[in-house]
Amino acid sequence: MDDPVPHPTPALTERTAASDAALAARLACGEPGALDPLYRRHKGSVYRFALMWSGSAAVAADVTQDVFVHLLTRATDYDAARGPLSPWLLGIARNFVRRRTGTREVAEFDDADLAPPHDAATPESALLARIELEALRRAIAALPPHYRDVLVLVELAERSYAEVAAICGLELNTVRSRLFRARALLARWLALDAEVPGARSSAA
Amino acid sequence: MDSRHTPPPAERLDDRLAALKLELAAFEPPPSTDRAIAVATERASRKRSRRALAPRFLERWFAWPVALAASIGLVAVAVRQMPADEIVSAPTAAASIASARFMPVVPVAEIERSSDAYVVPARVPRMALAQFGLPVNPARAGEAIDTELLIRPDGAVLALRFVN
């Protein structure tokens, strides 16, 4: 059976991965200055993953800080032989964001945090795009966490199935099936314009 | 319903996900997070510097008792091999002639490293020699004996020799 979605291209090149490993090794040897290039390189992906998972810019900022402080103090935990640094960081981010959001099954979006400027031809189309994206965010937030993990990592963080399997500790087939189900749920909710279960009302 | 104008749900989902991904690309951590990481890095650097100094301090801490114990042993062996009267004899004021060789009171390697050491004359109470395991005539324990000390600029005694 074909994959439900095209297999995304891994975001890291071999060269970057090697360089990450070298920097992580320097960090593990007690050279804190090696954190700066790693932070600049990976802060965006970690932050965006946490933001999409939690729906809160404040939580995403805290998680990003937690992840890189963890890297600073526990760089020896990273084993370059087991894979690139980026999925390892996202795995840590996943743990921290779950911990910070506690047992909440549904993320609560902070509308003020997630309202970037939108380039649209007309105010009407801008409003429509805004509403559609808002609906998508709320639908993602309403996904069960194990579906949300896979969907955010594959669809928004552009991680390969293999990377997601490593990050979430899953079999490759489980990643595929969870992604398929997550997408099916989203498609159903969005196509039918149904009330997303558990989502907070956007009307204020 | 006209299917040409209404794309299937999966396609609509892909479009919306692509739009969301595009929107997300603009998001970066706030400057406060950048600052927090910079502070954590700086703190780790300072901690590392302090840790780097600690072993040297400990080395000094342990080196001195070990050196003292070793030197006491060396002095004891050297002096026991000397004739007894050489040690207990009174100093001759008229002729200060240095006795054979310096006896190290610290490891020889440390003396070799101390290129700026110098020799100073000193009168040492005979009782003090007992601390080094040297035989002391009780009848003359109150007297002092002339020595020359090899010392470092910081005052640490590296070796001594008796002056007849």
Interface residues (C-beta under 8 A of the other chain):
Chain A: V5 G30 P32 G33 L35 D36 Y39 K43 G44 Y47 R48 L51 M52 A57 A60 A61 T64 Q65 F68 V69 L72 T73 P116 H118 A129 E132 L133 L136 R137 E155 L156 E158 R183 L186 A187 R188 L190 A191
Chain B: P9 A10 R12 L13 D14 R16 L17 A19 L20 K21 E23 L24 A25 A26 F27 E28 P29 P30 S32 T33 D34 A36 I37 A38 A40 T41 E42 A44 S45 R48
